[in-house]
Amino acid sequence: MIGGLRSYARAVRHGYRVERGPGVRTPAPLLIGLIRERNEALVLQDTLDHLGRFADGIVVYDDASEDDSVAIAAHHPKVLHVVAAGRWRSDRVREETRNRSLLLESAREYGPRWFFYCDADERFEGDIRGFLASRAAADVDGIRVSLFDAYLTEDDQAPYRSGELFNFRRSYGPERRDILMIWRNHPAVVYRGLDAREPVGVDERRVITRFHCQHYGKALSIQHWDETCDYYSRHFPTYREKWESRKGQAIHRTSDFGTDLYDWDRVKERSIKIHPA
């Protein structure tokens, strides 16, 4: 299907009208994955492999990476298209929404039934593709996925270097963010506002919460933790004080919210819902 999706989108992009002859049916792809990333060469191969288990194809927005991210994405068999930014803009509060909007519009060319947006440092548990293809999804327009932060601890702090990231860490905080990551392809669904992780336009009456996500934004390595603290302190004034205080505090005994850490199976039983921000 990948070759067919690429050919269809290429024809649309160049202004050709694509006709299907009598009796010819080209089914729309079930799911297109969306990723916005910058300098994620360390994890990106595994990210694309992981998302590729659920998606028919993946569209990537590269935010002016200075490492090998573009080459990794361009050579992955599930990647349909890489939208490459010409330069990096420092106004992240606006740019991250703009990036996701451009990514979504580029991916609409492939005409999927569903979109699935994730970040490069997220890994998922559950039969996402099977559910979307089932009758159980008929009355669903969007799915919120429960995201949990992984943490570095005294006895589990070796840096991630390669391989499968899912279940790489042993400790997770019970704080759960239910984030709209999966939605039907409808023209009313768009990204809008400032620093918007979730799109708007999905009928909330037809949104469910299902599946689980391990988030490694705080748990790849001690160095990556400090770089993350610097990034948010510098570019997100609202979060500056919080992230400045976290720098140098990569090793955790409790979560950033002061709660006990648990293994992956237990943390899902003890989850505490918090705001997605």
Sequence and secondary structure as in RCSB ss.txt:
>XXXX:A:sequence
MIGGLRSYARAVRHGYRVERGPGVRTPAPLLIGLIRERNEALVLQDTLDHLGRFADGIVVYDDASEDDSVAIAAH
HPKVLHVVAAGRWRSDRVREETRNRSLLLESAREYGPRWFFYCDADERFEGDIRGFLASRAAADVDGIRVSLFDA
YLTEDDQAPYRSGELFNFRRSYGPERRDILMIWRNHPAVVYRGLDAREPVGVDERRVITRFHCQHYGKALSIQHW
DETCDYYSRHFPTYREKWESRKGQAIHRTSDFGTDLYDWDRVKERSIKIHPA
>XXXX:A:secstr
 HHHHHHHHHHHHTT      TT      SEEEEEEESS HHHHHHHHHHHHTT SEEEEEE S SSSHHHHHHT
 TTEEEEEE SS  S HHHHHHHHHHHHHHHHGGG  SEEEEE TTEEEES HHHHHTSGGGTT SEEEEEEEEE
EBBTTB     SS  TT  SEEEEEEEEEEEEEE  TT B  SSS SS B   GGGEEEEEEEEE TTTS HHHH
HHHHHHHHHH GGGHHHHHHHTT  B SB TTS B B HHHHHHT EEE   
